[in-house]
Each structure stands twice: as structure tokens, then as C-alpha cells.
């Protein structure tokens, strides 16, 4: 299969065909665009009715008890559970797990450390091209209050919430990890800060905060924690409680207990299975 040019109509066609196509060329296309699903989501915001790619039934097996949740499950959840309700939560933007991975890879390839002083116009142009359609452009940033970034790296999942202040002169990167010592919040924050500063060109004060959340007591529930916390953050945002939690440095302790997360795992699995079955 030849890789089509990255025009809107071709991206739409690949999105529509993706469930039935498994090929190295498609993987190259995915890596080239970072994640074609985000492009599809942006098009849905323009009132197109193109369906996003659903996961294969086998991927839902990772939602069985005591299994590690696949990245594609997290992304499908964002597509199928959150995005249909996006009009209820204006000012929110949701990235996929692929976005952080490709950003990290891009920075690592361009220079040894993501020091913005080393960047030149050529690198910036590459970054803008790399980010196009995957994350808010600078023209859209003023309309965005929260950017949700799931981090799927080193056999672990954690979550970042970037808060753009009402005054648009400050930005806080909140990192939430159900195994607090696993992902380095300083490293993640520094990388995202570099992107905010040079990738989006935001001239504002930025801080990095590790937010306390309920810690898991096993080694397999991190992905479900991320899904559950995303839903609770949205709920708190709608109820005007989110900023209070963030400013106090911790989320409610009852969010993400082992029992709640185990039950939520089953709910998500049943929901995604029903969605996959509805396509067959």
C-alpha cells in the first residue's frame, strides 16, 4: 500500500480504512502524523460525521482483571467516551498517548537536551510541522483552559494536566502518578515546558507541580487509574471544584482506591466491547 499524501481527504480515507488495514506503511503514516486519530477528532469538531478508528476486540482483553491496559485502549476511551461529550466541557483539549511519545522522540533526535536556547528556526519549523493537528495551535491556545496528556512510557501510565490561567500569563503543569516514584515529574514537566515555550511560543510563567493522588497497591492498574482520574477531573471541572483541588496540591483520597479502580476497569471493558460489537 503506497502512503498517500497527507491531505485532508486522504487522512479521512485512512482513518476510515484503518480497522481493516494492518501494514508497516500504515504504521509509518501514523508515526509521521503523530496520531491520525487526533486529525479525525479535529474534523469531527468541524461537524463532519466520520467515525474514529475503533480498537480490535482483542485489545479489550487488556481490561480483564490484573492486566496492564494497552495504550490503544486509553486512546479509544478518549475517542469514544470523552470526545462525544466535548461540547459539555468547553476549553478542554485531550491528547493521545502517542503525542507525548512522538514529542519526546522528536526532542531527543534534535538535540541532546531540550534546552530552548539551542533551538533555531529550522528546528522550530520541524516542531510546528510535527505538532500540526495533534495539539492546540497557538491561535487556539487562548480558548484552551486545560490540556490533558496521558503519559504511557517505561511500562507505566501517568497523567498530566496543563492549566492555562484565566489571565493567560501563567501556566501550571500538574503531574499525577498512581506510583509516585515511577515517572520523573521533573523530566516530564521540563519537556512539556520546552514545548509550551518554543513549540507554542507562549511567553508566560510556567511551573511544574506533582499532585498527590491515591496510590495503587499493585503493578497493573496504572492505565485504569489514568482513565478514572480523567473522568473525575472533568467532573470536578464542571462542578467548579477542580482548581480548588489543584491549588491544595491533592485530589480527593476516595478517587482511585483499589476497589473503585477494579470496578471501573470492568465498566470500561463492557463499554468498549459493546462499541466494538456495534460495528460488526
Residue frames relative to the residue before (quaternion, step in Angstrom):
aa qw qx qy qz dx dy dz
X 1.0000 0.0000 0.0000 0.0000 0.00 0.00 0.00
X 0.3421 -0.7410 0.5391 0.2080 3.59 -0.68 1.08
X 0.4596 -0.6689 0.5045 0.2947 3.55 -1.06 0.73
X 0.3393 -0.7519 0.5199 0.2219 3.63 -0.63 1.02
X 0.5987 -0.5164 0.4455 0.4200 3.53 -1.29 0.30
X 0.4987 -0.6836 0.4485 0.2878 3.56 -1.09 0.73
X 0.2186 0.7464 -0.5852 0.2293 3.53 0.50 1.25
X 0.6824 -0.5126 0.3190 0.4121 3.55 -1.18 0.56
X 0.6931 0.4844 -0.3098 0.4347 3.58 0.82 -0.95
X 0.6534 0.5047 -0.3203 0.4644 3.59 1.07 -0.65
X 0.6162 0.5274 -0.3429 0.4739 3.57 1.05 -0.74
X 0.6329 0.5227 -0.3326 0.4643 3.58 0.97 -0.83
X 0.6698 0.5076 -0.3109 0.4439 3.57 0.90 -0.93
X 0.6561 0.5015 -0.3194 0.4648 3.59 0.92 -0.84
X 0.6226 0.5347 -0.3420 0.4576 3.59 1.00 -0.79
X 0.6763 0.4966 -0.2983 0.4549 3.55 0.92 -0.88
X 0.7321 0.4385 -0.2404 0.4625 3.59 1.02 -0.80
X 0.4863 0.7441 -0.4014 0.2207 3.56 1.17 -0.61
X 0.6363 0.5409 -0.3773 0.4003 3.67 0.84 -0.72
X 0.7441 0.3964 -0.2237 0.4890 3.59 1.08 -0.66
X 0.6869 0.4624 -0.2709 0.4909 3.58 1.28 -0.13
X 0.0510 0.7602 -0.6458 0.0488 3.55 -0.81 1.02
X 0.3006 0.7619 -0.5180 0.2467 3.59 -0.21 1.20
X 0.6197 -0.5398 0.4067 0.3989 3.58 -1.19 0.45
X 0.6231 0.5563 -0.3504 0.4237 3.58 1.04 -0.75
X 0.6443 0.5123 -0.3258 0.4650 3.58 1.00 -0.79
X 0.6311 0.5223 -0.3384 0.4630 3.58 1.03 -0.75
X 0.6211 0.5251 -0.3413 0.4712 3.59 1.06 -0.73
X 0.6495 0.5152 -0.3158 0.4615 3.55 0.96 -0.87
X 0.6373 0.5245 -0.3304 0.4578 3.57 0.97 -0.82
X 0.6945 0.4665 -0.2900 0.4647 3.57 0.87 -0.92
X 0.6117 0.5556 -0.3542 0.4377 3.58 1.10 -0.63
X 0.7523 0.3602 -0.2051 0.5120 3.57 0.93 -0.85
X 0.5151 -0.6113 0.4370 0.4124 3.60 1.24 -0.19
X 0.7104 -0.3378 0.2313 0.5725 3.57 0.79 -1.00
X 0.3405 -0.7810 0.4837 0.2001 3.57 -0.30 1.23
X 0.5601 0.6206 -0.4021 0.3734 3.60 1.14 -0.44
X 0.6105 0.5450 -0.3604 0.4476 3.58 1.04 -0.68
X 0.6084 0.5382 -0.3498 0.4668 3.57 1.05 -0.73
X 0.6492 0.5159 -0.3143 0.4621 3.56 0.97 -0.87
X 0.6452 0.5219 -0.3240 0.4542 3.57 1.00 -0.79
X 0.6399 0.5121 -0.3368 0.4636 3.58 0.97 -0.78
X 0.6496 0.5111 -0.3259 0.4588 3.56 1.01 -0.73
X 0.6180 0.5339 -0.3587 0.4521 3.59 1.05 -0.64
X 0.6101 0.5459 -0.3470 0.4575 3.57 1.14 -0.59
X 0.6624 0.4650 -0.2949 0.5080 3.56 1.25 -0.43
X 0.5915 -0.6336 0.3226 0.3802 3.55 1.29 0.55
X 0.4092 0.6504 -0.5322 0.3553 3.60 1.09 0.51
X 0.3618 -0.7592 0.5097 0.1812 3.56 -1.13 0.60
X 0.2963 0.7656 -0.5170 0.2425 3.59 1.17 0.54
X 0.4047 -0.7157 0.5172 0.2375 3.59 -0.86 0.93
X 0.4171 -0.6781 0.5349 0.2830 3.58 -1.04 0.71
X 0.6245 -0.5447 0.4036 0.3880 3.54 -1.27 0.42
X 0.2384 -0.7525 0.5973 0.1417 3.56 -0.93 0.91
X 0.5396 -0.6289 0.4499 0.3330 3.56 -1.19 0.49
X 0.5363 -0.5861 0.4749 0.3786 3.61 -1.17 0.42
X 0.6515 -0.5420 0.3590 0.3911 3.57 -1.13 0.62
X 0.6208 0.5768 -0.3478 0.4012 3.59 0.99 -0.82
X 0.6162 0.5720 -0.3527 0.4108 3.60 1.06 -0.69
X 0.6098 0.5627 -0.3595 0.4268 3.59 1.13 -0.54
X 0.4905 0.6580 -0.4348 0.3707 3.60 1.24 -0.23
X 0.6193 0.5603 -0.3523 0.4225 3.58 1.12 -0.59
X 0.6291 0.5124 -0.3370 0.4776 3.58 1.29 -0.11
X 0.4308 0.6599 -0.4902 0.3723 3.57 1.23 0.19
X 0.6823 -0.5090 0.3177 0.4177 3.62 -1.14 0.54
X 0.8666 0.1206 -0.1177 0.4697 3.51 -1.18 0.81
X 0.5490 0.5622 -0.4354 0.4393 3.56 1.01 0.82
X 0.4942 -0.6523 0.4971 0.2885 3.52 -1.23 0.58
X 0.4067 -0.7558 0.4633 0.2208 3.59 -0.61 1.14
X 0.4380 -0.7046 0.5021 0.2441 3.56 -0.90 0.99
X 0.6217 -0.5587 0.4126 0.3621 3.53 -1.21 0.60
X 0.6506 0.5314 -0.3297 0.4307 3.59 0.96 -0.81
X 0.5872 0.5533 -0.3717 0.4593 3.60 1.17 -0.47
X 0.6414 0.5178 -0.3203 0.4668 3.58 0.95 -0.87
X 0.6898 0.4818 -0.2838 0.4598 3.57 0.90 -0.91
X 0.6292 0.5195 -0.3322 0.4731 3.58 1.05 -0.73
X 0.6148 0.5449 -0.3369 0.4600 3.57 1.04 -0.79
X 0.6423 0.5106 -0.3234 0.4714 3.58 0.95 -0.86
X 0.6671 0.5157 -0.2957 0.4490 3.58 0.94 -0.93
X 0.8305 0.3444 -0.1187 0.4214 3.49 0.61 -1.26
X 0.7397 0.3829 -0.2254 0.5054 3.59 1.13 -0.53
X 0.7584 0.3866 -0.2085 0.4816 3.57 0.88 -0.93
X 0.7108 0.5089 -0.2928 0.3874 3.58 0.67 -1.08
X 0.6195 0.5321 -0.3784 0.4358 3.66 0.96 -0.55
X 0.7175 0.4059 -0.2430 0.5113 3.61 1.23 -0.40
X 0.3205 0.8037 -0.4690 0.1773 3.58 1.28 0.17
X 0.6067 0.5661 -0.3611 0.4254 3.60 1.09 -0.58
X 0.6234 0.5443 -0.3386 0.4477 3.59 1.21 -0.44
X 0.7726 0.2769 -0.1380 0.5544 3.58 1.22 -0.43
X 0.0432 -0.8273 0.5601 0.0098 3.61 0.50 1.12
X 0.7487 0.3870 -0.2873 0.4550 3.54 -1.09 0.71
X 0.6284 0.5010 -0.3421 0.4870 3.60 1.28 0.11
X 0.0648 -0.7674 0.6367 0.0403 3.56 -1.16 0.72
X 0.1676 -0.8060 0.5652 0.0530 3.57 -0.88 0.98
X 0.2133 -0.7553 0.6097 0.1106 3.56 -0.77 1.10
X 0.4282 -0.6595 0.5445 0.2919 3.55 -1.32 0.24
X 0.6788 -0.4875 0.3492 0.4238 3.57 -1.24 0.30
X 0.6117 0.5779 -0.3530 0.4089 3.60 1.08 -0.68
X 0.6036 0.6076 -0.3696 0.3604 3.56 1.04 -0.71
X 0.6859 0.4676 -0.3032 0.4679 3.60 0.78 -0.94
X 0.6299 0.5451 -0.3396 0.4368 3.59 0.98 -0.81
X 0.7022 0.4561 -0.2814 0.4687 3.57 0.85 -0.93
X 0.6126 0.5345 -0.3511 0.4644 3.60 1.08 -0.64
X 0.6494 0.5182 -0.3064 0.4647 3.56 0.94 -0.92
X 0.6616 0.5005 -0.2981 0.4722 3.58 0.96 -0.90
X 0.6335 0.5417 -0.3272 0.4450 3.57 0.97 -0.86
X 0.6901 0.4777 -0.2858 0.4625 3.57 0.83 -0.97
X 0.6477 0.5290 -0.3214 0.4443 3.58 0.98 -0.83
X 0.6853 0.4854 -0.2860 0.4614 3.57 1.04 -0.75
X 0.6828 0.5145 -0.2923 0.4285 3.56 1.07 -0.69
X 0.7978 -0.1075 0.0805 0.5878 3.57 1.04 -0.71
X 0.6622 -0.5482 0.3423 0.3793 3.53 -1.21 0.50
X 0.7890 0.0584 -0.0357 0.6106 3.59 1.06 -0.66
X 0.4966 -0.6827 0.4456 0.2980 3.61 -1.03 0.74
X 0.1947 0.7804 -0.5606 0.1972 3.58 0.72 1.11
X 0.4097 -0.7579 0.4465 0.2415 3.57 -0.42 1.21
X 0.5775 0.6004 -0.3876 0.3946 3.61 1.14 -0.46
X 0.6476 0.5302 -0.3131 0.4488 3.59 1.22 -0.44
X 0.5573 0.6491 -0.3821 0.3494 3.56 1.21 -0.33
X 0.1087 -0.7618 0.6326 0.0874 3.56 -1.10 0.72
X 0.7431 -0.4288 0.2658 0.4396 3.56 -1.27 0.15
X 0.6271 0.5481 -0.3442 0.4335 3.59 1.01 -0.76
X 0.6586 0.4931 -0.3050 0.4797 3.57 0.96 -0.88
X 0.6467 0.5242 -0.3240 0.4495 3.58 0.95 -0.85
X 0.6417 0.5185 -0.3265 0.4613 3.57 0.98 -0.78
X 0.6274 0.5264 -0.3275 0.4712 3.57 1.06 -0.77
X 0.6656 0.5079 -0.3070 0.4525 3.57 0.94 -0.89
X 0.6331 0.5256 -0.3308 0.4620 3.58 0.96 -0.85
X 0.6544 0.4987 -0.3093 0.4768 3.59 0.97 -0.87
X 0.6503 0.5338 -0.3050 0.4462 3.56 0.99 -0.91
X 0.7380 0.4373 -0.2235 0.4628 3.57 0.99 -0.86
X 0.4750 0.7250 -0.4281 0.2558 3.57 1.18 -0.48
X 0.8378 0.1564 -0.1450 0.5026 3.55 -0.74 1.08
X 0.6631 0.5327 -0.3071 0.4269 3.59 1.22 -0.23
X 0.7808 0.1042 0.0066 0.6160 3.54 1.19 -0.55
X 0.6618 -0.5208 0.3106 0.4408 3.66 -1.01 0.47
X 0.3911 -0.6768 0.5650 0.2641 3.55 -1.05 0.77
X 0.6710 -0.5002 0.3402 0.4287 3.57 -1.22 0.32
X 0.6006 0.5665 -0.3627 0.4321 3.60 1.15 -0.55
X 0.7272 0.4370 -0.2359 0.4739 3.59 1.13 -0.65
X 0.4979 0.7138 -0.4158 0.2639 3.57 1.19 -0.51
X 0.6295 0.5564 -0.3505 0.4140 3.60 0.96 -0.75
X 0.6761 0.4748 -0.2925 0.4816 3.59 1.19 -0.46
X 0.6487 0.5306 -0.3046 0.4527 3.59 1.27 -0.25
X 0.2036 -0.7724 0.5908 0.1133 3.57 -0.87 0.99
X 0.8125 0.0980 -0.0116 0.5745 3.58 0.95 -0.91
X 0.1020 -0.7509 0.6493 0.0635 3.55 -1.07 0.85
X 0.1866 -0.7927 0.5761 0.0698 3.58 -0.65 1.16
X 0.0118 -0.8143 0.5779 -0.0532 3.57 -0.66 1.15
X 0.1929 -0.7667 0.6005 0.1199 3.63 -0.42 1.14
X 0.2158 -0.7710 0.5903 0.1024 3.57 -0.92 0.97
X 0.0012 -0.7900 0.6115 -0.0446 3.58 -0.63 1.15
X 0.3437 0.7368 -0.4986 0.3008 3.57 -0.01 1.29
X 0.8437 0.1571 -0.1255 0.4978 3.55 -1.22 0.60
X 0.6484 -0.5556 0.3046 0.4219 3.58 0.94 0.99
X 0.6781 0.4250 -0.2935 0.5228 3.56 1.05 0.73
X 0.2313 -0.7544 0.5985 0.1387 3.56 -1.26 0.54
X 0.0750 0.7496 -0.6571 0.0264 3.53 -1.10 0.77
X 0.3851 -0.7437 0.5161 0.1796 3.58 -1.26 0.12
X 0.1400 -0.7609 0.6282 0.0829 3.54 -1.13 0.77
X 0.0853 -0.7482 0.6559 0.0527 3.53 -1.11 0.82
X 0.1469 -0.7823 0.6022 0.0613 3.57 -0.63 1.15
X 0.1346 -0.8066 0.5740 0.0423 3.56 -0.68 1.13
X 0.1959 -0.7576 0.6179 0.0766 3.53 -0.78 1.14
X 0.4114 -0.7614 0.4414 0.2370 3.59 -0.43 1.21
X 0.6577 -0.5138 0.3817 0.3972 3.56 -1.27 0.43
X 0.7030 0.4666 -0.2601 0.4695 3.56 1.04 -0.80
X 0.3520 -0.7808 0.4477 0.2570 3.59 1.36 -0.15
X 0.5901 0.5635 -0.3891 0.4276 3.59 1.13 0.54
X 0.7560 0.2495 -0.1680 0.5813 3.59 1.29 0.10
X 0.0851 -0.7839 0.6148 0.0160 3.53 -1.14 0.70
X 0.1313 -0.7909 0.5947 0.0595 3.59 -0.92 0.92
X 0.2218 -0.7516 0.6109 0.1131 3.55 -0.96 0.97
X 0.0991 -0.8058 0.5836 0.0152 3.58 -0.42 1.26
X 0.1212 -0.7915 0.5967 0.0528 3.58 -0.79 1.03
X 0.0895 -0.8007 0.5924 -0.0052 3.56 -0.85 1.06
X 0.0478 0.8196 -0.5615 0.1037 3.56 -0.59 1.16
X 0.3490 -0.7653 0.5070 0.1885 3.58 -0.70 1.10
X 0.6887 0.2113 -0.2493 0.6473 3.57 1.37 0.11
X 0.3039 -0.8575 0.3743 0.1797 3.49 0.34 1.35
X 0.7279 0.4364 -0.2555 0.4631 3.59 1.03 -0.65
X 0.5134 0.6897 -0.4042 0.3121 3.60 1.24 -0.06
X 0.7816 0.2074 -0.1165 0.5766 3.59 0.64 -1.09
X 0.4203 -0.7036 0.5223 0.2358 3.56 -0.98 0.91
X 0.2904 -0.7983 0.4972 0.1768 3.59 -0.20 1.25
X 0.6074 0.5582 -0.3595 0.4362 3.60 1.09 -0.60
X 0.6679 0.4930 -0.2952 0.4729 3.57 0.97 -0.87
X 0.6494 0.5022 -0.3116 0.4784 3.58 0.95 -0.88
X 0.6696 0.5094 -0.2953 0.4527 3.56 0.91 -0.93
X 0.6497 0.5204 -0.3213 0.4515 3.58 0.97 -0.84
X 0.6504 0.5122 -0.3177 0.4623 3.58 0.99 -0.83
X 0.6872 0.4660 -0.2848 0.4790 3.58 0.90 -0.90
X 0.6065 0.5474 -0.3507 0.4577 3.57 1.10 -0.64
X 0.6218 0.5335 -0.3283 0.4701 3.57 1.06 -0.79
X 0.6563 0.5057 -0.3066 0.4685 3.56 0.97 -0.87
X 0.6535 0.5118 -0.3187 0.4576 3.60 0.92 -0.88
X 0.6917 0.4999 -0.2714 0.4450 3.54 0.97 -0.95
X 0.8245 0.2275 -0.0957 0.5093 3.57 0.70 -1.10
X 0.6512 0.5247 -0.3288 0.4387 3.58 1.02 -0.68
X 0.7711 0.2739 -0.1496 0.5550 3.57 1.02 -0.85
X 0.3850 -0.7497 0.4650 0.2710 3.57 1.23 -0.31
X 0.3453 0.7487 -0.4995 0.2657 3.58 1.11 0.63
X 0.1872 -0.7798 0.5909 0.0885 3.54 -0.67 1.11
X 0.4267 0.6891 -0.4751 0.3427 3.56 0.25 1.26
X 0.5878 -0.5612 0.4463 0.3748 3.53 -1.28 0.36
X 0.0754 -0.8071 0.5855 0.0040 3.58 -0.86 0.98
X 0.0475 -0.7850 0.6172 0.0240 3.56 -1.01 0.84
X 0.2950 -0.7459 0.5785 0.1481 3.55 -1.25 0.57
X 0.0146 -0.8206 0.5686 -0.0557 3.59 -0.65 1.12
X 0.2638 -0.7252 0.6129 0.1696 3.56 -1.01 0.86
X 0.2111 -0.8072 0.5451 0.0817 3.57 -0.51 1.24
X 0.4262 -0.7058 0.5056 0.2540 3.56 -0.92 0.86
X 0.0560 0.7659 -0.6392 0.0403 3.56 -0.93 0.95
X 0.6732 -0.4820 0.3640 0.4267 3.56 -1.27 0.34
X 0.3345 -0.7716 0.5146 0.1673 3.57 -0.82 1.03
X 0.4291 -0.6873 0.5226 0.2653 3.57 -1.00 0.84
X 0.3262 -0.7574 0.5366 0.1787 3.58 -1.14 0.62
X 0.6793 0.3953 -0.2944 0.5438 3.59 1.26 0.38
X 0.4991 -0.6722 0.4597 0.2961 3.58 -1.25 -0.02
X 0.6831 0.5030 -0.2896 0.4434 3.61 1.17 0.38
X 0.6508 0.5739 -0.3158 0.3839 3.63 1.17 -0.22
X 0.3759 0.7716 -0.4714 0.2030 3.62 1.21 -0.02
X 0.6658 0.5135 -0.3122 0.4423 3.61 0.93 -0.86
X 0.6524 0.4929 -0.3127 0.4834 3.57 1.02 -0.78
X 0.5771 0.5672 -0.3668 0.4590 3.58 1.10 -0.67
X 0.6547 0.5205 -0.3137 0.4495 3.57 0.89 -0.94
X 0.6662 0.4986 -0.3045 0.4636 3.59 0.88 -0.93
X 0.6768 0.4957 -0.2965 0.4565 3.57 0.90 -0.92
X 0.6659 0.5005 -0.3102 0.4581 3.59 0.90 -0.90
X 0.5982 0.5561 -0.3677 0.4447 3.60 1.02 -0.71
X 0.6784 0.4878 -0.3008 0.4597 3.60 0.86 -0.93
X 0.6741 0.4904 -0.2993 0.4643 3.59 0.99 -0.79
X 0.6103 0.5362 -0.3545 0.4629 3.60 1.07 -0.63
X 0.6439 0.5137 -0.3175 0.4698 3.57 0.97 -0.87
X 0.6494 0.5242 -0.3050 0.4588 3.56 0.93 -0.94
X 0.6760 0.4833 -0.2906 0.4743 3.59 0.92 -0.92
X 0.6249 0.5381 -0.3363 0.4548 3.57 1.08 -0.69
X 0.6630 0.4962 -0.3003 0.4732 3.57 0.98 -0.82
X 0.7183 0.4309 -0.2364 0.4924 3.58 1.13 -0.70
X 0.4679 -0.7101 0.4118 0.3275 3.58 1.33 0.20
X 0.5218 0.6438 -0.4149 0.3758 3.61 1.11 0.60
X 0.5033 0.7141 -0.4051 0.2696 3.57 1.20 -0.47
X 0.6750 0.5002 -0.3129 0.4430 3.59 0.80 -0.95
X 0.6102 0.5500 -0.3481 0.4517 3.58 1.06 -0.72
X 0.6536 0.5040 -0.3116 0.4708 3.59 0.92 -0.88
X 0.6833 0.5005 -0.2908 0.4450 3.56 0.86 -0.99
X 0.6855 0.4863 -0.2879 0.4590 3.56 0.90 -0.90
X 0.6609 0.4854 -0.3037 0.4851 3.59 1.18 -0.50
X 0.5188 -0.7049 0.3699 0.3116 3.58 1.30 -0.01
X 0.8049 0.1879 -0.1264 0.5485 3.60 1.18 0.23
X 0.3974 -0.6878 0.5540 0.2491 3.54 -1.21 0.58
X 0.6784 -0.4994 0.3309 0.4253 3.62 -1.14 0.48
X 0.5445 -0.6602 0.4166 0.3066 3.58 -0.93 0.92
X 0.6456 0.5340 -0.3368 0.4296 3.58 1.08 -0.60
X 0.5500 0.5807 -0.4127 0.4359 3.59 1.23 -0.13
X 0.8688 0.1553 -0.1024 0.4590 3.57 -0.72 1.00
X 0.2861 0.7270 -0.5693 0.2558 3.60 1.00 0.65
X 0.6811 -0.5029 0.3307 0.4169 3.59 -1.18 0.48
X 0.6687 0.5062 -0.3085 0.4488 3.58 0.91 -0.89
X 0.6626 0.5056 -0.3060 0.4601 3.57 0.92 -0.92
X 0.6759 0.4962 -0.2958 0.4576 3.57 0.90 -0.93
X 0.6315 0.5301 -0.3328 0.4577 3.61 0.99 -0.78
X 0.6677 0.4845 -0.2965 0.4813 3.57 0.95 -0.85
X 0.6562 0.5155 -0.3155 0.4517 3.56 0.99 -0.82
X 0.5652 0.5895 -0.3692 0.4435 3.57 1.11 -0.67
X 0.6870 0.4782 -0.2825 0.4685 3.59 0.88 -0.95
X 0.6277 0.5394 -0.3329 0.4520 3.58 1.03 -0.80
X 0.6729 0.4925 -0.2952 0.4664 3.56 0.89 -0.96
X 0.6461 0.5236 -0.3272 0.4487 3.59 0.94 -0.85
X 0.6620 0.5009 -0.3108 0.4628 3.59 0.87 -0.91
X 0.6574 0.5200 -0.3104 0.4484 3.56 0.97 -0.87
X 0.7044 0.4607 -0.2807 0.4613 3.59 0.80 -0.97
X 0.6085 0.5365 -0.3542 0.4652 3.60 1.07 -0.68
X 0.6571 0.5072 -0.3159 0.4595 3.59 0.93 -0.86
X 0.6435 0.5138 -0.3240 0.4658 3.59 1.05 -0.71
X 0.6518 0.5008 -0.3155 0.4741 3.59 0.96 -0.85
X 0.6647 0.5079 -0.3062 0.4544 3.59 0.92 -0.89
X 0.6360 0.5433 -0.3388 0.4309 3.58 1.05 -0.66
X 0.6525 0.5073 -0.3095 0.4702 3.58 1.25 -0.37
X 0.6602 0.5239 -0.3121 0.4385 3.59 1.21 -0.36
